[in-house]
Amino acid sequence: MTTWRNWAGNQQAHPQAVEHPRGVEEVALQVKRALAERRTVKAVGAGHSFTGVAATNGTLLHLDRMSGLISSDLGSGLVTIQAGIPLHRLNLILSELDLAMTNLGDIDRQTIAGATSTGTHGTGSRLGGLATQIRGLELVTGDGSLVSCSATERPELFDCARLGLGALGIVTAVTLQCEPAFHLVADEQPMPLEQVMEELDDLANDNDHFEFYWFPHTDIALTKRNNRLPAGETPRPLSRTKEWLDDEFFANTLFRAVCALGKRRPALVPRLNNTAARLMGARRFSAPSHEVFTSPRRVRFVEMEYAVPRSAIRDAIRAVQTVIERDDLHISFPIEVRVAAPDDIPLSTAFGRDTAYVAIHRYRGEPFEGYFRAVEREMRALDGRPHWGKMHWRTRADLQPAYPRFDHFLAVRDQVDPERVFANDYLETVLGP
């Protein structure tokens, strides 16, 4: 029996068949076959979601053979790519075209369809998530039909399918609004957490992209400000040695060793975190945008992330502090905080409101459920919405009131997949059967 596991190893499935379609015709054929045989079919990308959003015991479609450039228009910045392309390959293709995406998250292993379908986002108070950069989609719907949609062609489907959770069809191609390539100046420095909390609005509003990482059991946060390099200024990248030391040795090799030690001896975690916080130094460099946005992540973990109204961010951070102290937890992973602008995508976690994101992690193999559930209770009290691709325990009953256009999404789902050929356990939990 075939076993599929996600990147983190916390989700698995036993599909009846695993296929690697080479094009839309083969995708449509597999959907029609699944419909005729009364089984489900799901597409999977890099498996980087921590939920079972892509899991199936029916037919699993790997889109790894559908990962090329379809077309590009340098004048408009519109680029159409196949849905299975990983972000790191897409970034290289765009760079060769002298184009770039306006905003990215900090991991580039996901496929473009997987990232947008689950609500992947970066940070920036004036910027939305990756799905807001979509200008057109091609997908195979529940009867095996190939459908194109955009703001002017089947707009209701486009409205929802930009962030569709895989519930509306198999996305086969994505058209993105890109822009001329640009460099970012990265300014990273440690700051006292209380100072960050006090100055958070200014830090978020005065920088193109701002985020910070608070190290539990310390009063230190690592702040990251990314701003566009002014025209005419010369980029100043890190030396290869400095880049390797910071991003490979300290952020991955050494951090993995610290996490492993903390897993074996949890009582050491506060001391380890304080040592790491004291050793953090400031750095400033400039590089092509995709190289600044993304970082190598070789330490495996599980993650939960909640989107709260930006006005509630200080309460959210204090709530996480309270959970860790009250429950006497030893947390080695830093707490990550980012911001985003409101958008109009029905199931976007930033729908209709300025948003702040609070992400918590645990090293793979460490107990996480008690910590995550306790934090989730606090985030729900702040009108929080869970990231669709990260751990949570929410259901349709309590998600429906959190999204003003939830019923609109369900109505579109009924139109394009009435037989629920794209259903799985996760979708039945969050959307209903």
Secondary structure per residue as TSV (DSSP state, phi and psi in degrees):
chain	resnum	aa	ss	phi	psi
A	1	M	-	360.0	134.9
A	2	T	-	-75.4	135.1
A	3	T	-	-118.3	127.0
A	4	W	E	-105.7	135.6
A	5	R	E	-128.9	149.3
A	6	N	-	-82.7	176.4
A	7	W	T	-56.9	-42.2
A	8	A	T	-79.9	-16.7
A	9	G	S	82.7	7.1
A	10	N	S	-96.3	-3.6
A	11	Q	-	-128.0	141.8
A	12	Q	E	-147.3	158.3
A	13	A	E	-148.4	164.2
A	14	H	-	-126.5	76.5
A	15	P	-	-64.8	146.1
A	16	Q	S	-69.4	-30.0
A	17	A	E	-148.7	146.1
A	18	V	E	-123.6	122.7
A	19	E	E	-122.7	152.2
A	20	H	-	-124.4	77.5
A	21	P	-	-62.3	147.5
A	22	R	S	-98.3	-6.8
A	23	G	S	-173.1	179.3
A	24	V	H	-65.0	-31.6
A	25	E	H	-62.7	-41.0
A	26	E	H	-71.6	-33.8
A	27	V	H	-62.6	-47.6
A	28	A	H	-60.2	-40.7
A	29	L	H	-60.9	-43.0
A	30	Q	H	-67.1	-36.5
A	31	V	H	-66.7	-44.8
A	32	K	H	-63.2	-37.9
A	33	R	H	-66.4	-43.2
A	34	A	H	-63.1	-41.5
A	35	L	H	-61.9	-44.8
A	36	A	H	-65.0	-34.4
A	37	E	T	-92.6	5.1
A	38	R	T	55.7	47.7
A	39	R	-	-132.6	166.8
A	40	T	-	-91.2	163.9
A	41	V	E	-141.9	136.9
A	42	K	E	-136.4	144.2
A	43	A	E	-92.7	146.1
A	44	V	E	-131.6	142.9
A	45	G	S	-102.6	-113.2
A	46	A	S	-86.5	-5.7
A	47	G	-	69.4	30.0
A	48	H	-	-89.2	-2.4
A	49	S	-	-76.4	147.1
A	50	F	S	-93.8	-9.1
A	51	T	S	-95.3	177.3
A	52	G	S	-91.7	30.8
A	53	V	T	-59.4	-30.4
A	54	A	T	-104.2	-1.2
A	55	A	-	-74.4	146.6
A	56	T	-	-156.7	149.8
A	57	N	S	-101.4	8.0
A	58	G	S	-96.6	-120.7
A	59	T	E	-101.3	127.2
A	60	L	E	-104.4	122.8
A	61	L	E	-104.2	112.1
A	62	H	E	-84.9	125.5
A	63	L	-	-96.9	26.6
A	64	D	T	-67.7	-19.8
A	65	R	T	-92.6	3.1
A	66	M	-	-119.2	74.2
A	67	S	-	-140.9	39.0
A	68	G	S	-116.4	172.1
A	69	L	E	-80.7	131.0
A	70	I	E	-95.9	-48.5
A	71	S	E	-160.5	159.5
A	72	S	E	-148.0	146.0
A	73	D	E	-129.6	103.3
A	74	L	T	-66.1	-27.5
A	75	G	T	-67.7	-46.0
A	76	S	T	-90.6	-20.2
A	77	G	T	81.3	7.3
A	78	L	E	-82.3	129.1
A	79	V	E	-130.0	129.1
A	80	T	E	-111.4	126.7
A	81	I	E	-130.4	158.8
A	82	Q	E	-71.1	150.3
A	83	A	T	-68.0	-23.1
A	84	G	T	-86.7	5.6
A	85	I	-	-73.9	129.5
A	86	P	B	-70.8	150.6
A	87	L	H	-59.8	-35.8
A	88	H	H	-66.9	-33.3
A	89	R	H	-74.7	-38.6
A	90	L	H	-60.1	-42.3
A	91	N	H	-60.9	-38.5
A	92	L	H	-68.3	-40.7
A	93	I	H	-62.4	-45.4
A	94	L	H	-63.1	-38.8
A	95	S	H	-61.7	-39.8
A	96	E	H	-65.2	-26.8
A	97	L	T	-88.0	0.0
A	98	D	T	62.1	39.6
A	99	L	E	-126.5	169.0
A	100	A	E	-156.9	156.8
A	101	M	-	-78.7	146.4
A	102	T	S	-66.5	-35.8
A	103	N	-	-148.4	149.5
A	104	L	-	-142.1	160.5
A	105	G	-	-79.8	-171.3
A	106	D	S	-99.1	3.0
A	107	I	-	-123.6	137.4
A	108	D	-	-121.8	23.6
A	109	R	-	-87.8	-20.3
A	110	Q	S	-69.2	158.3
A	111	T	B	-80.4	159.7
A	112	I	H	-63.1	-39.4
A	113	A	H	-69.9	-40.9
A	114	G	H	-65.6	-40.6
A	115	A	H	-65.6	-47.3
A	116	T	H	-72.5	-35.4
A	117	S	H	-69.1	-19.8
A	118	T	H	-109.7	0.0
A	119	G	T	90.6	28.1
A	120	T	-	-58.6	142.1
A	121	H	-	-145.2	165.7
A	122	G	-	-107.9	-137.2
A	123	T	-	-140.1	149.5
A	124	G	B	152.7	119.1
A	125	S	T	-65.6	-17.3
A	126	R	T	-109.3	10.8
A	127	L	-	-127.5	147.2
A	128	G	-	-96.8	-177.4
A	129	G	-	-73.2	-179.7
A	130	L	G	-60.0	-34.9
A	131	A	G	-64.5	-24.1
A	132	T	G	-71.3	-12.6
A	133	Q	G	-90.7	-0.7
A	134	I	E	-79.5	134.7
A	135	R	E	-117.7	-9.2
A	136	G	E	-166.4	152.2
A	137	L	E	-137.9	148.2
A	138	E	E	-121.9	129.5
A	139	L	E	-148.0	155.5
A	140	V	E	-97.9	121.6
A	141	T	-	-90.8	-174.7
A	142	G	T	-65.5	-16.9
A	143	D	T	-100.8	8.3
A	144	G	S	88.4	7.1
A	145	S	-	-79.5	142.1
A	146	L	E	-91.0	123.4
A	147	V	E	-125.9	138.1
A	148	S	E	-107.8	145.4
A	149	C	E	-149.1	153.1
A	150	S	E	-158.8	-171.6
A	151	A	S	-64.9	-20.5
A	152	T	S	-113.1	-14.1
A	153	E	S	-119.3	113.7
A	154	R	S	50.8	57.9
A	155	P	H	-62.0	-31.7
A	156	E	H	-67.3	-39.3
A	157	L	H	-67.1	-45.2
A	158	F	H	-58.4	-42.8
A	159	D	H	-50.2	-45.5
A	160	C	H	-89.9	-36.0
A	161	A	H	-72.5	-15.6
A	162	R	T	-57.5	-34.4
A	163	L	T	-135.3	78.8
A	164	G	-	-104.5	-0.7
A	165	L	T	60.7	13.2
A	166	G	T	74.9	9.6
A	167	A	S	-88.4	-15.1
A	168	L	S	-106.5	-7.2
A	169	G	-	152.9	176.4
A	170	I	E	-93.6	110.2
A	171	V	E	-69.8	128.1
A	172	T	E	-112.7	-22.0
A	173	A	E	-152.1	148.4
A	174	V	E	-132.0	132.6
A	175	T	E	-105.1	122.4
A	176	L	E	-110.2	144.9
A	177	Q	E	-88.2	108.8
A	178	C	-	-105.4	179.0
A	179	E	E	-143.0	168.7
A	180	P	E	-56.0	141.6
A	181	A	-	-56.3	145.9
A	182	F	-	-144.1	160.6
A	183	H	E	-103.5	151.3
A	184	L	E	-116.5	143.8
A	185	V	E	-96.4	118.0
A	186	A	E	-97.0	125.2
A	187	D	E	-123.7	106.8
A	188	E	E	-117.8	129.1
A	189	Q	E	-156.5	145.8
A	190	P	E	-75.2	147.1
A	191	M	E	-144.0	153.4
A	192	P	E	-60.6	137.1
A	193	L	H	-57.5	-42.6
A	194	E	H	-62.3	-34.6
A	195	Q	H	-67.0	-41.2
A	196	V	H	-61.4	-42.8
A	197	M	H	-61.9	-42.6
A	198	E	H	-67.3	-36.5
A	199	E	H	-101.8	12.0
A	200	L	H	-58.6	-44.2
A	201	D	H	-62.0	-43.6
A	202	D	H	-66.4	-41.3
A	203	L	H	-62.6	-40.3
A	204	A	H	-71.5	-39.5
A	205	N	H	-81.4	-27.6
A	206	D	S	-91.6	-0.9
A	207	N	S	-126.0	147.8
A	208	D	S	-59.9	-41.2
A	209	H	E	-140.8	127.3
A	210	F	E	-136.6	139.3
A	211	E	E	-152.9	162.9
A	212	F	E	-146.2	158.1
A	213	Y	E	-122.6	117.2
A	214	W	E	-97.0	130.4
A	215	F	-	-89.6	111.2
A	216	P	T	-54.4	150.1
A	217	H	T	74.3	9.8
A	218	T	S	-134.2	172.1
A	219	D	S	-110.1	27.1
A	220	I	E	-116.5	139.8
A	221	A	E	-127.0	143.8
A	222	L	E	-94.3	117.4
A	223	T	E	-97.7	145.9
A	224	K	E	-130.6	117.2
A	225	R	E	-113.4	123.2
A	226	N	E	-119.2	122.7
A	227	N	E	-133.9	153.1
A	228	R	E	-67.5	136.8
A	229	L	-	-67.3	124.2
A	230	P	-	-59.2	147.9
A	231	A	T	-57.6	136.2
A	232	G	T	91.8	-15.0
A	233	E	-	-84.3	145.8
A	234	T	-	-86.8	128.8
A	235	P	-	-60.2	144.3
A	236	R	-	-125.9	83.5
A	237	P	-	-73.0	164.5
A	238	L	-	-68.4	150.7
A	239	S	-	-66.8	157.8
A	240	R	H	-61.4	-35.6
A	241	T	H	-66.3	-46.6
A	242	K	H	-63.9	-41.2
A	243	E	H	-62.8	-43.0
A	244	W	I	-65.4	-43.7
A	245	L	I	-61.4	-46.6
A	246	D	I	-72.7	-50.5
A	247	D	I	-91.5	-25.0
A	248	E	I	-102.7	-53.8
A	249	F	I	-73.7	-58.0
A	250	F	I	-71.1	-48.4
A	251	A	I	-78.1	-16.8
A	252	N	I	-123.4	-65.6
A	253	T	I	-61.6	-53.4
A	254	L	I	-68.7	-41.0
A	255	F	H	-62.7	-39.2
A	256	R	H	-61.0	-42.0
A	257	A	H	-64.6	-39.7
A	258	V	H	-64.9	-43.7
A	259	C	H	-62.9	-41.9
A	260	A	H	-63.9	-40.7
A	261	L	H	-65.5	-42.6
A	262	G	H	-64.2	-32.8
A	263	K	H	-65.9	-40.6
A	264	R	H	-75.0	-36.8
A	265	R	-	-132.1	79.4
A	266	P	G	-56.0	-30.5
A	267	A	G	-63.1	-18.9
A	268	L	G	-82.2	-13.5
A	269	V	H	-57.4	-47.6
A	270	P	H	-57.5	-40.9
A	271	R	H	-67.6	-40.8
A	272	L	H	-63.6	-43.4
A	273	N	H	-64.3	-40.1
A	274	N	H	-65.6	-38.2
A	275	T	H	-65.1	-45.3
A	276	A	H	-61.4	-41.6
A	277	A	H	-64.2	-38.7
A	278	R	H	-70.1	-27.6
A	279	L	H	-83.7	-12.6
A	280	M	-	-65.6	131.4
A	281	G	-	-117.0	164.6
A	282	A	-	-81.3	151.6
A	283	R	E	-150.0	152.1
A	284	R	E	-141.9	130.3
A	285	F	E	-156.8	168.6
A	286	S	E	-134.8	145.3
A	287	A	E	-162.3	168.3
A	288	P	E	-51.6	144.3
A	289	S	H	-52.3	-45.7
A	290	H	H	-67.0	-24.5
A	291	E	H	-76.4	-25.9
A	292	V	H	-84.7	-41.3
A	293	F	H	-60.3	-42.9
A	294	T	-	-105.4	154.1
A	295	S	-	-138.0	148.1
A	296	P	-	-68.3	132.3
A	297	R	-	-122.7	97.0
A	298	R	-	-105.7	-4.8
A	299	V	S	-90.8	121.7
A	300	R	-	-79.5	143.4
A	301	F	E	-155.5	171.5
A	302	V	E	-116.5	154.3
A	303	E	E	-143.6	145.7
A	304	M	E	-127.0	138.4
A	305	E	E	-136.2	135.6
A	306	Y	E	-120.6	140.4
A	307	A	E	-99.7	122.5
A	308	V	E	-121.0	158.7
A	309	P	E	-54.2	137.3
A	310	R	G	-58.6	-28.8
A	311	S	G	-65.7	-17.1
A	312	A	G	-100.2	8.1
A	313	I	H	-64.2	-39.3
A	314	R	H	-64.5	-41.1
A	315	D	H	-62.6	-36.6
A	316	A	H	-65.8	-43.2
A	317	I	H	-66.5	-42.6
A	318	R	H	-64.0	-34.2
A	319	A	H	-64.8	-40.5
A	320	V	H	-64.3	-43.2
A	321	Q	H	-56.5	-44.4
A	322	T	H	-63.0	-43.1
A	323	V	H	-60.3	-46.2
A	324	I	H	-63.1	-43.2
A	325	E	H	-72.4	-45.1
A	326	R	H	-63.2	-41.4
A	327	D	T	-92.7	6.5
A	328	D	T	51.5	50.7
A	329	L	-	-89.8	154.0
A	330	H	-	-119.2	100.8
A	331	I	-	-110.7	114.2
A	332	S	-	-85.9	-29.3
A	333	F	S	-78.9	137.6
A	334	P	-	-68.7	156.2
A	335	I	E	-89.7	127.6
A	336	E	E	-103.2	134.0
A	337	V	E	-128.8	127.4
A	338	R	E	-135.6	173.1
A	339	V	E	-135.0	160.4
A	340	A	E	-154.3	156.6
A	341	A	-	-79.7	160.8
A	342	P	-	-65.4	153.7
A	343	D	B	-139.4	-179.0
A	344	D	-	-117.4	19.3
A	345	I	-	-83.9	124.2
A	346	P	T	-49.7	-44.4
A	347	L	T	-104.2	18.3
A	348	S	-	-72.2	138.4
A	349	T	T	-66.9	-15.9
A	350	A	T	-101.8	14.3
A	351	F	B	-57.8	121.3
A	352	G	T	72.9	8.8
A	353	R	S	-156.7	146.9
A	354	D	-	-59.9	134.1
A	355	T	E	-128.8	144.5
A	356	A	E	-122.1	143.5
A	357	Y	E	-113.3	133.3
A	358	V	E	-120.6	117.2
A	359	A	E	-114.4	131.9
A	360	I	E	-120.5	150.9
A	361	H	E	-137.8	160.8
A	362	R	E	-139.4	143.3
A	363	Y	E	-60.2	140.0
A	364	R	T	-57.6	129.8
A	365	G	T	99.6	-15.3
A	366	E	S	-82.3	150.8
A	367	P	-	-66.0	133.5
A	368	F	-	-128.0	-22.0
A	369	E	H	-63.4	-42.9
A	370	G	H	-61.3	-44.9
A	371	Y	H	-62.4	-49.6
A	372	F	H	-65.2	-43.2
A	373	R	H	-64.7	-39.1
A	374	A	H	-64.5	-42.8
A	375	V	H	-67.1	-38.3
A	376	E	H	-59.8	-40.8
A	377	R	H	-59.9	-40.0
A	378	E	H	-67.9	-40.4
A	379	M	H	-69.5	-36.1
A	380	R	H	-63.1	-36.3
A	381	A	H	-65.7	-18.7
A	382	L	T	-102.6	19.6
A	383	D	T	63.4	39.6
A	384	G	-	-80.0	151.9
A	385	R	E	-120.0	130.8
A	386	P	E	-78.3	144.7
A	387	H	-	-62.3	132.3
A	388	W	T	-67.7	-22.3
A	389	G	T	-103.0	10.9
A	390	K	S	-128.1	161.6
A	391	M	-	-55.3	135.7
A	392	H	-	-167.2	171.0
A	393	W	-	-126.9	29.6
A	394	R	-	-83.8	157.6
A	395	T	-	-130.2	170.2
A	396	R	H	-53.9	-38.5
A	397	A	H	-58.2	-38.4
A	398	D	H	-103.1	-10.0
A	399	L	H	-83.3	-34.3
A	400	Q	G	-55.9	-44.3
A	401	P	G	-69.6	-17.2
A	402	A	G	-82.0	-13.3
A	403	Y	-	-125.2	110.2
A	404	P	T	-57.2	-26.6
A	405	R	T	-112.2	25.8
A	406	F	H	-59.2	-45.2
A	407	D	H	-65.6	-33.0
A	408	H	H	-62.2	-43.1
A	409	F	H	-60.9	-44.2
A	410	L	H	-62.7	-36.8
A	411	A	H	-66.7	-40.8
A	412	V	H	-65.0	-39.3
A	413	R	H	-59.9	-41.9
A	414	D	H	-60.7	-32.7
A	415	Q	H	-73.1	-42.6
A	416	V	H	-97.9	-14.9
A	417	D	-	-145.1	63.2
A	418	P	T	-64.1	-27.4
A	419	E	T	-90.2	-1.0
A	420	R	-	58.0	43.5
A	421	V	T	-68.2	-20.6
A	422	F	T	-99.7	12.0
A	423	A	-	-74.8	157.6
A	424	N	-	-156.1	-179.3
A	425	D	H	-60.6	-39.7
A	426	Y	H	-63.6	-47.6
A	427	L	H	-66.3	-35.0
A	428	E	H	-64.8	-30.9
A	429	T	H	-73.3	-48.0
A	430	V	H	-90.0	-23.0
A	431	L	T	-113.4	-19.1
A	432	G	-	98.0	162.9
A	433	P	-	-73.6	360.0
